[in-house]
Amino acid sequence: MGEPAGIGTEVVLKSYARFAAEPPGNAPVFFLIDDPARVEKIVRTVGVGVRVGSIERAADAAAVFPAALPVLPLARGVTDALLHVTPGTPSGATADAVTGSIDQAVALCLAGEAAGVATAPIHKKVLLDAGFSYPGHTEYLGALTDDAALPQGFVRGPVMMLAAGRFRVVPVTIHERLADVPSLLTADRIVRTGMVTAQALRRDFGVREPRLAVTGLNPHAGEGGAMGTEERDVIEPAIAALREQGVEAFGPIPADTLFHEEARVAYDAALAMYHDQALIPIKTVAFHDAVNVTLGLPVVRTSPDHGTAFPIAGRGVARADSMTGAILQAARMAAARAAFAS
């Protein structure tokens, strides 16, 4: 469901409308975990010509999907606060519904009743103020799936990837202050992130021999120690360790030369050392199309690569490209996992 005061439900409705225009069988079947009456209200508010169909079980979605967007009611029930949300005005009173919808989706996947989760954007501050103790979706999903098994030999995530087609970036440190990054950047952390990424490329993306490009931390990748020693002391040993474990990793490469179109053909994913080093290039190249993917989990999870967009919520003008992409990416990953398992 995502943040009720944001654009999440609107872009899900628009994604469904786009898929409904496809020939039968071309679109992935999906359902929304939300309150059906609330979704009907949003249909009227934003003027999307979509029918809503309430379902009792995930298994009912396929029968309903050709004619209406299937909506599975929230397991924790609906509060007055959820039914009376003002677009653009978040409230802590809805925080339990937001986290509850995530819990419900993950539980359905772990039970084998759904193949993957595509999460609408959440508003972290509202959840944190309500007692949520995780930096974001990625870390929370890691906690929810911590007891579920991975294939033998696989390294557990969560690791965040942003993907737009074959352009994929992975930040080694995520939601950390820039001032803290050098002390948090260890060879073990880079190796673990690289292993999770390489294994996910094989299992979830069908890349048989993944190639990882690894950025430096400092300008010019430290320029031989003249501009910093993290490359020599931390990043280069991590790359060597990855190669010893059979991962085709190379670098460290100056980040300012790694993301142009010609450079991107040389790798399947780029490991960047911090959040903005990874996200600025992909959001510049594919702002409306990039998808957030969580790697190294027992369940498939994707999300649009944008926030709640409070200033335009409820106006019917939100673009659904990234949400549509997230749903398609989740379906493709689920199919790739099934093929990998067989």
Contacts in CASP RR format, 6 or more apart in sequence:
PFRMAT RR
TARGET T0000
AUTHOR 0000-0000-0000
METHOD contacts of the structure
MODEL  1
MGEPAGIGTEVVLKSYARFAAEPPGNAPVFFLIDDPARVEKIVRTVGVGV
RVGSIERAADAAAVFPAALPVLPLARGVTDALLHVTPGTPSGATADAVTG
SIDQAVALCLAGEAAGVATAPIHKKVLLDAGFSYPGHTEYLGALTDDAAL
PQGFVRGPVMMLAAGRFRVVPVTIHERLADVPSLLTADRIVRTGMVTAQA
LRRDFGVREPRLAVTGLNPHAGEGGAMGTEERDVIEPAIAALREQGVEAF
GPIPADTLFHEEARVAYDAALAMYHDQALIPIKTVAFHDAVNVTLGLPVV
RTSPDHGTAFPIAGRGVARADSMTGAILQAARMAAARAAFAS
1 8 0 8 1.000
1 9 0 8 1.000
1 32 0 8 1.000
1 33 0 8 1.000
1 34 0 8 1.000
1 74 0 8 1.000
1 97 0 8 1.000
1 98 0 8 1.000
1 101 0 8 1.000
1 120 0 8 1.000
2 8 0 8 1.000
2 98 0 8 1.000
2 101 0 8 1.000
2 102 0 8 1.000
2 119 0 8 1.000
2 120 0 8 1.000
2 121 0 8 1.000
2 122 0 8 1.000
3 90 0 8 1.000
3 94 0 8 1.000
3 98 0 8 1.000
3 120 0 8 1.000
3 121 0 8 1.000
3 122 0 8 1.000
3 123 0 8 1.000
3 126 0 8 1.000
3 308 0 8 1.000
4 38 0 8 1.000
4 82 0 8 1.000
4 85 0 8 1.000
4 90 0 8 1.000
4 94 0 8 1.000
4 97 0 8 1.000
4 98 0 8 1.000
5 85 0 8 1.000
5 86 0 8 1.000
5 87 0 8 1.000
5 88 0 8 1.000
5 89 0 8 1.000
5 90 0 8 1.000
5 91 0 8 1.000
5 94 0 8 1.000
5 123 0 8 1.000
5 308 0 8 1.000
5 310 0 8 1.000
5 313 0 8 1.000
6 87 0 8 1.000
6 88 0 8 1.000
6 90 0 8 1.000
6 121 0 8 1.000
6 123 0 8 1.000
6 308 0 8 1.000
6 309 0 8 1.000
6 310 0 8 1.000
6 313 0 8 1.000
6 314 0 8 1.000
7 121 0 8 1.000
7 307 0 8 1.000
7 308 0 8 1.000
7 309 0 8 1.000
7 312 0 8 1.000
7 313 0 8 1.000
7 314 0 8 1.000
7 318 0 8 1.000
8 120 0 8 1.000
8 121 0 8 1.000
8 308 0 8 1.000
8 318 0 8 1.000
8 323 0 8 1.000
9 32 0 8 1.000
9 34 0 8 1.000
9 38 0 8 1.000
9 39 0 8 1.000
9 42 0 8 1.000
9 120 0 8 1.000
10 42 0 8 1.000
10 46 0 8 1.000
10 48 0 8 1.000
10 313 0 8 1.000
10 314 0 8 1.000
10 316 0 8 1.000
10 318 0 8 1.000
10 320 0 8 1.000
11 120 0 8 1.000
11 304 0 8 1.000
11 318 0 8 1.000
11 319 0 8 1.000
11 320 0 8 1.000
11 322 0 8 1.000
11 323 0 8 1.000
11 324 0 8 1.000
12 32 0 8 1.000
12 69 0 8 1.000
12 120 0 8 1.000
12 320 0 8 1.000
12 323 0 8 1.000
13 39 0 8 1.000
13 42 0 8 1.000
13 43 0 8 1.000
13 46 0 8 1.000
13 48 0 8 1.000
13 50 0 8 1.000
13 69 0 8 1.000
14 48 0 8 1.000
14 318 0 8 1.000
14 320 0 8 1.000
14 323 0 8 1.000
14 324 0 8 1.000
15 320 0 8 1.000
15 323 0 8 1.000
15 324 0 8 1.000
15 325 0 8 1.000
15 327 0 8 1.000
16 30 0 8 1.000
16 50 0 8 1.000
16 69 0 8 1.000
17 48 0 8 1.000
17 49 0 8 1.000
17 50 0 8 1.000
18 320 0 8 1.000
18 324 0 8 1.000
19 26 0 8 1.000
19 27 0 8 1.000
19 28 0 8 1.000
19 324 0 8 1.000
19 327 0 8 1.000
20 27 0 8 1.000
20 50 0 8 1.000
20 66 0 8 1.000
24 66 0 8 1.000
27 65 0 8 1.000
28 327 0 8 1.000
28 328 0 8 1.000
28 330 0 8 1.000
28 331 0 8 1.000
29 61 0 8 1.000
29 62 0 8 1.000
29 65 0 8 1.000
30 61 0 8 1.000
30 65 0 8 1.000
30 70 0 8 1.000
30 118 0 8 1.000
30 327 0 8 1.000
30 331 0 8 1.000
31 55 0 8 1.000
31 58 0 8 1.000
31 61 0 8 1.000
31 64 0 8 1.000
31 65 0 8 1.000
31 69 0 8 1.000
31 70 0 8 1.000
31 71 0 8 1.000
31 72 0 8 1.000
32 39 0 8 1.000
32 69 0 8 1.000
32 70 0 8 1.000
32 71 0 8 1.000
32 72 0 8 1.000
33 71 0 8 1.000
33 72 0 8 1.000
33 73 0 8 1.000
33 74 0 8 1.000
33 101 0 8 1.000
33 104 0 8 1.000
33 105 0 8 1.000
34 71 0 8 1.000
34 72 0 8 1.000
34 73 0 8 1.000
34 74 0 8 1.000
34 101 0 8 1.000
35 71 0 8 1.000
35 73 0 8 1.000
35 74 0 8 1.000
35 77 0 8 1.000
35 78 0 8 1.000
35 82 0 8 1.000
35 83 0 8 1.000
36 52 0 8 1.000
36 53 0 8 1.000
36 54 0 8 1.000
36 71 0 8 1.000
36 73 0 8 1.000
37 78 0 8 1.000
37 83 0 8 1.000
38 78 0 8 1.000
38 82 0 8 1.000
38 83 0 8 1.000
38 85 0 8 1.000
39 52 0 8 1.000
39 69 0 8 1.000
39 71 0 8 1.000
40 52 0 8 1.000
41 83 0 8 1.000
42 48 0 8 1.000
42 314 0 8 1.000
43 49 0 8 1.000
43 50 0 8 1.000
43 52 0 8 1.000
45 87 0 8 1.000
45 314 0 8 1.000
45 316 0 8 1.000
46 314 0 8 1.000
46 315 0 8 1.000
46 316 0 8 1.000
47 316 0 8 1.000
48 316 0 8 1.000
50 68 0 8 1.000
50 69 0 8 1.000
51 67 0 8 1.000
51 68 0 8 1.000
51 69 0 8 1.000
52 68 0 8 1.000
52 69 0 8 1.000
52 71 0 8 1.000
53 64 0 8 1.000
53 68 0 8 1.000
53 69 0 8 1.000
53 70 0 8 1.000
53 71 0 8 1.000
54 70 0 8 1.000
54 71 0 8 1.000
54 73 0 8 1.000
55 61 0 8 1.000
55 64 0 8 1.000
55 70 0 8 1.000
55 71 0 8 1.000
55 72 0 8 1.000
56 72 0 8 1.000
57 72 0 8 1.000
57 113 0 8 1.000
58 72 0 8 1.000
58 108 0 8 1.000
58 113 0 8 1.000
58 114 0 8 1.000
59 113 0 8 1.000
60 70 0 8 1.000
61 70 0 8 1.000
61 72 0 8 1.000
64 70 0 8 1.000
72 104 0 8 1.000
74 97 0 8 1.000
74 100 0 8 1.000
74 101 0 8 1.000
74 104 0 8 1.000
75 100 0 8 1.000
75 103 0 8 1.000
75 104 0 8 1.000
76 96 0 8 1.000
76 97 0 8 1.000
76 100 0 8 1.000
76 104 0 8 1.000
77 97 0 8 1.000
78 97 0 8 1.000
79 93 0 8 1.000
79 94 0 8 1.000
79 96 0 8 1.000
79 97 0 8 1.000
81 91 0 8 1.000
81 92 0 8 1.000
81 93 0 8 1.000
81 94 0 8 1.000
82 93 0 8 1.000
82 94 0 8 1.000
82 97 0 8 1.000
85 91 0 8 1.000
85 94 0 8 1.000
87 310 0 8 1.000
87 313 0 8 1.000
87 314 0 8 1.000
87 315 0 8 1.000
88 308 0 8 1.000
88 310 0 8 1.000
88 311 0 8 1.000
88 313 0 8 1.000
88 314 0 8 1.000
89 310 0 8 1.000
90 123 0 8 1.000
90 126 0 8 1.000
90 308 0 8 1.000
90 310 0 8 1.000
91 126 0 8 1.000
92 126 0 8 1.000
92 127 0 8 1.000
92 129 0 8 1.000
92 130 0 8 1.000
94 126 0 8 1.000
95 126 0 8 1.000
95 127 0 8 1.000
95 129 0 8 1.000
95 130 0 8 1.000
95 131 0 8 1.000
95 132 0 8 1.000
96 130 0 8 1.000
98 122 0 8 1.000
98 126 0 8 1.000
98 127 0 8 1.000
99 127 0 8 1.000
99 132 0 8 1.000
99 140 0 8 1.000
102 117 0 8 1.000
102 119 0 8 1.000
102 137 0 8 1.000
102 140 0 8 1.000
102 141 0 8 1.000
102 144 0 8 1.000
103 144 0 8 1.000
105 114 0 8 1.000
105 116 0 8 1.000
105 117 0 8 1.000
105 119 0 8 1.000
106 117 0 8 1.000
106 141 0 8 1.000
106 144 0 8 1.000
106 145 0 8 1.000
106 299 0 8 1.000
108 114 0 8 1.000
109 115 0 8 1.000
109 116 0 8 1.000
109 117 0 8 1.000
109 299 0 8 1.000
109 300 0 8 1.000
110 145 0 8 1.000
110 148 0 8 1.000
110 298 0 8 1.000
110 299 0 8 1.000
115 300 0 8 1.000
115 330 0 8 1.000
115 331 0 8 1.000
115 334 0 8 1.000
116 299 0 8 1.000
116 300 0 8 1.000
116 301 0 8 1.000
116 330 0 8 1.000
116 333 0 8 1.000
116 334 0 8 1.000
117 141 0 8 1.000
117 299 0 8 1.000
117 300 0 8 1.000
117 301 0 8 1.000
117 302 0 8 1.000
117 330 0 8 1.000
118 301 0 8 1.000
118 302 0 8 1.000
118 303 0 8 1.000
118 323 0 8 1.000
118 326 0 8 1.000
118 327 0 8 1.000
118 329 0 8 1.000
118 330 0 8 1.000
119 137 0 8 1.000
119 301 0 8 1.000
119 302 0 8 1.000
119 303 0 8 1.000
119 326 0 8 1.000
120 303 0 8 1.000
120 304 0 8 1.000
120 323 0 8 1.000
121 303 0 8 1.000
121 304 0 8 1.000
121 306 0 8 1.000
121 307 0 8 1.000
121 308 0 8 1.000
121 309 0 8 1.000
122 136 0 8 1.000
122 137 0 8 1.000
122 308 0 8 1.000
123 308 0 8 1.000
123 310 0 8 1.000
124 132 0 8 1.000
124 135 0 8 1.000
124 136 0 8 1.000
127 136 0 8 1.000
132 140 0 8 1.000
134 140 0 8 1.000
134 143 0 8 1.000
135 174 0 8 1.000
135 175 0 8 1.000
136 175 0 8 1.000
137 292 0 8 1.000
137 294 0 8 1.000
137 301 0 8 1.000
137 303 0 8 1.000
138 158 0 8 1.000
138 160 0 8 1.000
138 174 0 8 1.000
138 294 0 8 1.000
139 158 0 8 1.000
141 158 0 8 1.000
141 294 0 8 1.000
141 297 0 8 1.000
141 299 0 8 1.000
141 301 0 8 1.000
142 157 0 8 1.000
142 158 0 8 1.000
142 294 0 8 1.000
142 297 0 8 1.000
145 297 0 8 1.000
145 298 0 8 1.000
145 299 0 8 1.000
146 156 0 8 1.000
148 298 0 8 1.000
148 299 0 8 1.000
149 298 0 8 1.000
150 156 0 8 1.000
150 296 0 8 1.000
150 298 0 8 1.000
151 203 0 8 1.000
151 341 0 8 1.000
154 199 0 8 1.000
154 203 0 8 1.000
154 296 0 8 1.000
155 192 0 8 1.000
155 195 0 8 1.000
155 196 0 8 1.000
155 199 0 8 1.000
155 296 0 8 1.000
156 196 0 8 1.000
156 296 0 8 1.000
156 297 0 8 1.000
157 192 0 8 1.000
157 196 0 8 1.000
157 294 0 8 1.000
157 295 0 8 1.000
157 296 0 8 1.000
157 297 0 8 1.000
158 294 0 8 1.000
158 295 0 8 1.000
158 296 0 8 1.000
158 297 0 8 1.000
159 170 0 8 1.000
159 193 0 8 1.000
159 194 0 8 1.000
159 196 0 8 1.000
159 197 0 8 1.000
159 200 0 8 1.000
159 294 0 8 1.000
159 295 0 8 1.000
159 296 0 8 1.000
160 170 0 8 1.000
160 171 0 8 1.000
160 174 0 8 1.000
160 292 0 8 1.000
160 293 0 8 1.000
160 294 0 8 1.000
160 295 0 8 1.000
161 168 0 8 1.000
161 169 0 8 1.000
161 170 0 8 1.000
161 197 0 8 1.000
161 200 0 8 1.000
161 269 0 8 1.000
161 292 0 8 1.000
161 293 0 8 1.000
161 294 0 8 1.000
161 295 0 8 1.000
162 168 0 8 1.000
162 169 0 8 1.000
162 170 0 8 1.000
162 278 0 8 1.000
162 279 0 8 1.000
162 282 0 8 1.000
162 283 0 8 1.000
162 290 0 8 1.000
162 291 0 8 1.000
162 292 0 8 1.000
162 293 0 8 1.000
162 305 0 8 1.000
163 169 0 8 1.000
163 290 0 8 1.000
163 291 0 8 1.000
163 293 0 8 1.000
163 329 0 8 1.000
164 282 0 8 1.000
164 285 0 8 1.000
164 286 0 8 1.000
164 289 0 8 1.000
164 290 0 8 1.000
164 291 0 8 1.000
165 286 0 8 1.000
165 289 0 8 1.000
166 264 0 8 1.000
166 268 0 8 1.000
167 264 0 8 1.000
167 282 0 8 1.000
167 285 0 8 1.000
167 286 0 8 1.000
168 201 0 8 1.000
168 268 0 8 1.000
168 269 0 8 1.000
168 270 0 8 1.000
169 259 0 8 1.000
169 269 0 8 1.000
169 270 0 8 1.000
169 272 0 8 1.000
169 278 0 8 1.000
169 279 0 8 1.000
169 281 0 8 1.000
169 282 0 8 1.000
170 193 0 8 1.000
170 194 0 8 1.000
170 197 0 8 1.000
170 269 0 8 1.000
170 270 0 8 1.000
170 271 0 8 1.000
170 272 0 8 1.000
170 278 0 8 1.000
170 295 0 8 1.000
171 272 0 8 1.000
171 273 0 8 1.000
171 274 0 8 1.000
171 275 0 8 1.000
171 277 0 8 1.000
171 278 0 8 1.000
171 279 0 8 1.000
172 185 0 8 1.000
172 189 0 8 1.000
172 190 0 8 1.000
172 193 0 8 1.000
172 271 0 8 1.000
172 272 0 8 1.000
172 273 0 8 1.000
172 274 0 8 1.000
173 180 0 8 1.000
173 181 0 8 1.000
173 184 0 8 1.000
173 185 0 8 1.000
173 189 0 8 1.000
173 273 0 8 1.000
173 274 0 8 1.000
173 275 0 8 1.000
174 275 0 8 1.000
175 275 0 8 1.000
176 184 0 8 1.000
176 274 0 8 1.000
176 275 0 8 1.000
178 274 0 8 1.000
178 276 0 8 1.000
181 217 0 8 1.000
181 273 0 8 1.000
181 274 0 8 1.000
182 217 0 8 1.000
182 230 0 8 1.000
185 217 0 8 1.000
185 230 0 8 1.000
185 234 0 8 1.000
185 235 0 8 1.000
185 273 0 8 1.000
186 234 0 8 1.000
187 234 0 8 1.000
187 235 0 8 1.000
187 237 0 8 1.000
187 238 0 8 1.000
187 241 0 8 1.000
188 238 0 8 1.000
190 214 0 8 1.000
190 234 0 8 1.000
190 235 0 8 1.000
190 238 0 8 1.000
190 239 0 8 1.000
190 242 0 8 1.000
190 271 0 8 1.000
191 238 0 8 1.000
191 241 0 8 1.000
191 242 0 8 1.000
191 245 0 8 1.000
193 271 0 8 1.000
194 212 0 8 1.000
194 242 0 8 1.000
194 247 0 8 1.000
194 249 0 8 1.000
194 271 0 8 1.000
195 242 0 8 1.000
195 245 0 8 1.000
195 247 0 8 1.000
196 295 0 8 1.000
196 296 0 8 1.000
197 210 0 8 1.000
197 212 0 8 1.000
197 269 0 8 1.000
197 271 0 8 1.000
197 295 0 8 1.000
198 210 0 8 1.000
198 212 0 8 1.000
198 242 0 8 1.000
198 247 0 8 1.000
198 249 0 8 1.000
199 296 0 8 1.000
200 295 0 8 1.000
200 296 0 8 1.000
201 207 0 8 1.000
201 210 0 8 1.000
201 268 0 8 1.000
201 269 0 8 1.000
202 208 0 8 1.000
202 210 0 8 1.000
202 340 0 8 1.000
203 336 0 8 1.000
203 337 0 8 1.000
203 340 0 8 1.000
204 293 0 8 1.000
204 295 0 8 1.000
204 300 0 8 1.000
204 333 0 8 1.000
204 336 0 8 1.000
204 337 0 8 1.000
204 340 0 8 1.000
205 268 0 8 1.000
205 333 0 8 1.000
205 336 0 8 1.000
206 336 0 8 1.000
206 339 0 8 1.000
206 340 0 8 1.000
207 268 0 8 1.000
209 248 0 8 1.000
210 247 0 8 1.000
210 248 0 8 1.000
210 268 0 8 1.000
210 269 0 8 1.000
211 248 0 8 1.000
211 249 0 8 1.000
211 250 0 8 1.000
211 266 0 8 1.000
211 267 0 8 1.000
211 268 0 8 1.000
211 269 0 8 1.000
212 242 0 8 1.000
212 247 0 8 1.000
212 248 0 8 1.000
212 249 0 8 1.000
212 250 0 8 1.000
212 267 0 8 1.000
212 268 0 8 1.000
212 269 0 8 1.000
212 270 0 8 1.000
212 271 0 8 1.000
213 249 0 8 1.000
213 250 0 8 1.000
213 251 0 8 1.000
213 253 0 8 1.000
213 258 0 8 1.000
213 266 0 8 1.000
213 267 0 8 1.000
213 269 0 8 1.000
213 270 0 8 1.000
213 271 0 8 1.000
214 235 0 8 1.000
214 238 0 8 1.000
214 239 0 8 1.000
214 249 0 8 1.000
214 250 0 8 1.000
214 251 0 8 1.000
214 252 0 8 1.000
214 253 0 8 1.000
214 270 0 8 1.000
214 271 0 8 1.000
215 221 0 8 1.000
215 251 0 8 1.000
215 252 0 8 1.000
215 253 0 8 1.000
215 254 0 8 1.000
215 255 0 8 1.000
215 258 0 8 1.000
215 270 0 8 1.000
215 271 0 8 1.000
215 272 0 8 1.000
215 273 0 8 1.000
215 277 0 8 1.000
216 222 0 8 1.000
216 230 0 8 1.000
216 231 0 8 1.000
216 235 0 8 1.000
216 251 0 8 1.000
216 252 0 8 1.000
216 253 0 8 1.000
216 254 0 8 1.000
216 255 0 8 1.000
216 273 0 8 1.000
217 228 0 8 1.000
217 230 0 8 1.000
217 231 0 8 1.000
217 234 0 8 1.000
217 235 0 8 1.000
217 252 0 8 1.000
217 273 0 8 1.000
217 274 0 8 1.000
218 227 0 8 1.000
218 228 0 8 1.000
218 230 0 8 1.000
218 231 0 8 1.000
219 227 0 8 1.000
219 254 0 8 1.000
219 256 0 8 1.000
220 227 0 8 1.000
220 254 0 8 1.000
221 231 0 8 1.000
221 251 0 8 1.000
221 252 0 8 1.000
221 253 0 8 1.000
221 254 0 8 1.000
222 228 0 8 1.000
222 229 0 8 1.000
222 230 0 8 1.000
222 231 0 8 1.000
222 232 0 8 1.000
224 231 0 8 1.000
224 232 0 8 1.000
225 231 0 8 1.000
225 232 0 8 1.000
231 252 0 8 1.000
235 251 0 8 1.000
235 252 0 8 1.000
235 273 0 8 1.000
236 251 0 8 1.000
236 252 0 8 1.000
239 249 0 8 1.000
239 250 0 8 1.000
239 251 0 8 1.000
239 252 0 8 1.000
242 249 0 8 1.000
243 249 0 8 1.000
249 271 0 8 1.000
250 267 0 8 1.000
255 272 0 8 1.000
255 277 0 8 1.000
257 263 0 8 1.000
258 270 0 8 1.000
258 281 0 8 1.000
259 270 0 8 1.000
259 281 0 8 1.000
259 282 0 8 1.000
259 285 0 8 1.000
270 278 0 8 1.000
272 278 0 8 1.000
282 290 0 8 1.000
282 305 0 8 1.000
283 290 0 8 1.000
283 305 0 8 1.000
288 319 0 8 1.000
288 321 0 8 1.000
288 322 0 8 1.000
289 321 0 8 1.000
289 322 0 8 1.000
289 325 0 8 1.000
290 305 0 8 1.000
290 322 0 8 1.000
291 302 0 8 1.000
291 303 0 8 1.000
291 304 0 8 1.000
291 305 0 8 1.000
291 322 0 8 1.000
291 325 0 8 1.000
291 326 0 8 1.000
291 329 0 8 1.000
292 302 0 8 1.000
292 303 0 8 1.000
292 304 0 8 1.000
292 305 0 8 1.000
292 326 0 8 1.000
293 301 0 8 1.000
293 302 0 8 1.000
293 303 0 8 1.000
293 329 0 8 1.000
293 333 0 8 1.000
294 301 0 8 1.000
294 302 0 8 1.000
294 303 0 8 1.000
300 330 0 8 1.000
300 333 0 8 1.000
300 334 0 8 1.000
300 337 0 8 1.000
301 330 0 8 1.000
302 325 0 8 1.000
302 326 0 8 1.000
302 327 0 8 1.000
302 329 0 8 1.000
302 330 0 8 1.000
302 333 0 8 1.000
303 326 0 8 1.000
304 322 0 8 1.000
304 323 0 8 1.000
304 325 0 8 1.000
304 326 0 8 1.000
305 322 0 8 1.000
306 322 0 8 1.000
309 318 0 8 1.000
312 318 0 8 1.000
END
